[in-house]
Amino acid sequence: SQQNRLTPWSNDPVSDPPGEVLYLRDEDAGATWTPTPLPVRAADAGPYVIAHGAGYTRYEHHSHGIAQTLLVAVAVDEPVKLARLTLRNLGPQPRRLAVAAYLEWVLGATRTQTQPFIVTERDAETGALLARNPYNTDYPGRIAFAALWLEEEPLALTVTGDRLEFIGRNRGLANPAGLERPALSGRVGAGLDPCGALLARLILAPGATVEVVLLIGQAHDRDQARRLVRRFRGPEQVRQALAAVQTHWDTILGTVQVQTPDPAFDLLLNRWLLYQVLACRLWGRSAFYQSGGAYGFRDQLQDVLALDFARPDLARQHILRAAERQFPEGDVQHWWHPATGQGVRTRSSDDYLWLPYAAMHYVEATGDTGLWNEAVPFLKGPRLEPDQQEALVPAVPSAQSASLYEHCRRALDNGLRFGPHGLPLIGNGDWNDGMNRVGPGGRGESIWLGWFLVANLERFAGLAGERGDAGTAERYRRQAASVKEALQTHGWDGAWYRRAYFDDGTPLGSAQNDECQIDSIAQTWGLLSGAAPPERARQAMQSLAERLVRPQDGLILLLAPPFNQSKPNPGYIQGYVPGIRENGGQYTHAALWVILAYIEQGDGDRAAELFRLINPIYHAATPEAVARYKVEPYVVAADVYSHPSHVGRGGWTWYTGSAAWMYRTGLEGLLGLRRQGAGFTLDPCLPRDWPGFTLTLRHGRARYHVTVTNPERLSRGVPRVTVDGQELAGSHVRLVDDGGAHRVHVELRKA
Ligand code: GLC
């Protein structure tokens, strides 16, 4: 999505220039418009109704006496995007219309770079327009295609690969010359300002409907391109492809369905969060605010933890994929591009620890202990020089390989590097990438990382013990104990935990600081690691609530006050405007850890209240809220601004790791549903005003209908479980793929 874009990514929310357009023209009246609000909003226009669903977007519009419905989706099993435009003549006269498709080829990272190299041609066999960029050596031989066809044979289909011809001199996308010509010239080849434009004409009888379909895609070679164009030619083929998209998503998203007293909660959990995780984070790795294309080492390892029920196979696959990006020394590529393997080696201090973290979660959830024995190669590459913080190093698979267990052990061993307070070194950043100047000298330490390291060491010690690796188990327990002690001795600030120590020993996240006096992740992970003593954890959460939760603004801040003039300079976080992104906005990822920490404390009221506070759907519940939040309410935004002039404004939507954490916070945290080996457990932490909830779980061909009741209105109770009328001894419900429908009843009782 970054190095081989078919059409442009503008990242320009002001002018929002389209790179793919479908045009309509009334050949008698001479008017040109688009069935989408850009680039030509029809003059006599009624509303444009735009619906986004799992796997598709639909635009509906009536103008010029024509009803227009445009449905856009990507085929499930082929690299083809389908745009189906359905036109219906609403009037009493036959209509002569022109339909044109226009697209700007990129075939690389940016059009300005690739434009001189793009070669277009018309394929005589299929009529499709082909385009290739022989200069994109990372994707050799690829052929992009665009094809336009009508349900009935086109009266005339002409094309051009010449952007100047289609747009015309001194014109723009709002009034392209191409539609006013009787035909496009057929000019294609090299040396043009390239584009793909296809023009068709048709007559639409009164009351008649026609379907026009635009296919855009890219194939490995010409034969595949032809095959794809043929495969999706014809209304029936397209109908099937679109139906397959729907089935695909309904199957995945339908695995778990919940019904609670909060419909906005249900909508997020039942459709949108998991869709965001899979479509955007795991597969597309691209969105309007960032189109990276790379995997972030810590990023997708967190994302896949939301797939315990729906797609654990993808979690497994990704854990192994990530392990391949580890060097024998235990560190990893901080991010990498899958097509080329290119990535950066850094002094990031937490990224590699997410490998054992994710693997332990996956194995506990699925019982798939075979994962530990999978052999995975390491990556070979030069080490960083002593004065280097990071480098784009050439990295190739090495001949050396080891079990996943061993990969995880090396990751943990690599994390056993401590500073003057006995706390782990922060390197050039931990989870918060922007704090890259706290410890470049090799002495700065991180308190958050201390919690995260302890959580990993203690869990892994248990695993090592089970595997007969007693030496490792013992060593990790000892290390964990000493880090825990250091956290208590040097991490506590008096009313909350500090965040870090700079190279020179200055504390960060302390009452002594003017900026960033308190950072939420140093508090929440005290609870999430289970390593903070309860009384301190309580006090830390109390301070967090007072200083970082702003109910009136609907925000849970990452830290406060934001950085602006701090010395020592903590890193590029200080380059963000105060109150934006990591610099003291709501960083939603960390806000979810706050909710999980309350769940850890058994406070379901507070957890549900805060979930509701940051639920994006409620940020668009009234026109005033829409005017303030301004971004898509059906996905999570990575950040919400706290800067005084933009309080509550949504930031970077879609491409954020908070989607997976929000899903898990809702499902595993509040509703308490956890997959465990061959079954599941339910240990909810509910707001006391919920009488209960229901959920259905699909397991192969079997269905489990679960009803949870909370007659005593407890936040946390002891679950008493019956399955098909039989009371269980414990609370672990075994899942059996027997094609049956099972009734599970869970009643929460006082301990
Ligand atoms: C971005 C990064 C992620 C990091 C987070 C906080 O989302 O992709 O890796 O943990 O910011 O800095």
Boltz pocket constraint, residues with backbone or C-beta under 6 A from the ligand:
constraints:
  - pocket:
      binder: B
      contacts: [[A, 296], [A, 298], [A, 299], [A, 430], [A, 431], [A, 432], [A, 433], [A, 434], [A, 582], [A, 655], [A, 656], [A, 657]]
      max_distance: 6.0
